Amino acid sequence: MAVIGTGLMGRGIAYAAAAGGFDVSLHDVSGEALNRALIQIRKDMEEAVARGKMPAEDVKAALARLQPDQELDSDADFVIEAIPEDISLKLRIFARLDRVCREDVVLATNTSGLSITEIAAVTKRPGRVAGMHFFNPVPKMKLVEIVRGLETSDATVAAVAEVAARMNKETVTVKESPGFITSRVNALIGNEAFLMLQEGVASARDIDKALKLGLNHPMGPFELVDLVGLDTRLSVLEFLHKSMGEKYKPATLLVQYVKAGRLGRKAGRGVYEYPDEPR
């Protein structure tokens, strides 16, 4: 398997794939980014051992199956792209993947809301392109949304489901639509939380606390957006706003936070401050 991208999602997918028994080629053009990702994956696996979630011998075997790749491995049997939510970037990478990968290889994208059909259209194998939407943090979250584009074949859906099962994930299958299932609902919840914060209804911590204790959410909306990135959330909302109408219009405060560089944990500051996180 090849995993394209070494950000939060890419390294989480590589972790789950290696733990699931796949030989994994983790790709990034930056050697420095690859090194950081491999160090973080090792750290995350060691923490899983400390919590009793993973045997130590399994960590050694999984890490041995994980290799860095700066040249884009063309020998992979299955590819998962996990680069940022920018349609132009995804179109370029899929056009390149189509050129270098065998015709029978499934090309999956981890997009949380972009068009699978549009991405597939830049390839000569639209039937073998599908959405494979993971959730953060990937090693802990059980769900993968399998998203069918206009021409995604039944065989491709079955292959994606088999890969997900080997990664110890549960799946749901979704016909392509803006935001799929989870992003569409979660974008509304997160945006409404920003609107309430903007209006002074309650503090961010109290809004988070209310949804965790009152609605049994595992994380509050602001904790979650700081984890996934405010820029990522804004990108999804802008796409949904364009596709689905005014109810998805991004809150002004969210737009301001992104313009101010308050992108979440990865920036050391989002809705909350993270002084110990690297900037």
Secondary structure, 3 states (H helix, E strand, C coil): CEEECCCHHHHHHHHHHHHCCCCEEEECCCHHHHHHHHHHHHHHHHHHHHCCCCCHHHHHHHHHCEEEECCCCCCCCEEEECCCCCHHHHHHHHHHHHHHCCCCCEEEECCCCCCHHHHHCCCCCHHHEEEEECCCCCCCCCEEEEEECCCCCHHHHHHHHHHHHHCCCEEEEEECCCCCCHHHHHHHHHHHHHHHHHHCCCCHHHHHHHHHHHCCCCCCHHHHHHHHCHHHHHHHHHHHHHHHCHHHCCCHHHHHHHHCCCCEHHHCECCCECCCCCC
